Amino acid sequence: MIVNHTNDKAIINRILKNDDVWSRVAEEGVSKDAYQPPDGPYYIVEESGSALLIGHWKNHITIEVHINVIPEFRHKAKEFAELAVQWLWDNTRCQKLVAEIPEIFPDVV
């Protein structure tokens, strides 16, 4: 599996707008049709476009991460997450990661 940074909005949208993913990540009142990923976060994508890590800087050394994986690829989610996090360690000044998972999604690990 290969992961790399991307700014390709088509790839990012394909993952985030997957019906299953969208139902877990969309803010209330945000239209799937109107949504466009913002510039600024790190977007780390799996080579086939099946998984995405979004990283937002919280301070000079800390990135908050969100991992999104389409259902058909979830059996490889752990491998993707490990590689994407390693990409951040190797290619940014990141020294600390944080993530939040809402209680309503107990299957998200």
N, C-alpha and C positions, 0 to 999 in steps of 0.2 A: 504494500500500500504506500502511495506517495501522497504527501500533503504539501501545500504551498500557499503562500499569500495570494489573494486575488482582490481585484476591485471590479470584477466583471459582474455587473448588476443582474444580468440574465441568469447566471449560475446561482447567485445569492438568492434571487427571487424564486427560482425553481425549487430550492430547498425550503425556504421560509414559507412559500405559498402552497406547499403540499398541504392538502386538507388536514391531515393528522397533525402535522407540525403547526400549522396556522392556528388550530384550535387550542394549542397549548401556549403559544407565544404572543398572540395578537392582543393589543390593548383593547379594552371595550370601546366600541364606537369607531374603530379604525377599519376602513373598507379595504378588503384584500385587493380590489382592483386599483385603488388609488395609492396604496402603499408603495413607497420606494425606499430602499435601504439608504441610510444617511452616509455621507462621507465622514471619515474620521476614525471609526473603529478599525481594528485589525480584523480582516476576514481571512480565516485559514480554511481551505477547502480540500476535501479528499478528491483525488484525481478524476473520478468518474462523476463528481458532482452529487454525491449521495449524502455527504455530511459536511457540516459547517461549524466552525468555532468563531464566535464573535467576541472580540476582546475590547473592552473600554478601559482606558487609563483612569484609575481612581486617584493616583498621586504619582510622584516621580518614579516609583519602583513597583507599584501594585497595579495589576490588571484584573478587572472583574470579567469572568468568562461565562459565556452561554453556549452550550453545545446543542446543536439541532441535527437530528439524523432522521432521514425518511424511514418509514417502517420496514421496508424490504432490506435495509442495510443495518438494522439495529443489532443484529448478531455480531457486527464488527465495531460497534460503538466504542467499546473499551479500547480496542487497538487504535481507533481513530483518535480518541481523546488523548491517549498517551503520546502519540506522534505529534499531534497538534500542539500540545503543551511543550513538548521537547522543542518544536519549532520556535515557540516563543522564547524559551530559555536561550536557544542558540542565536536568535536573530534580533532580539530586542534587549533593552536594559532591564526587563522584568526580573524581579527577584522574589515576588510574592504574587500568588493567585488567590482570588476569592470567587466563590460561586454561591448563588442562592437557588434553592429548588423549592417551589411552593409545596406545602403539605398535600394539596389536592392531587398531586402527581406522584404517588408512592412508587411507581414503576420507573421513575426517572432517577437514575443513580449516576 
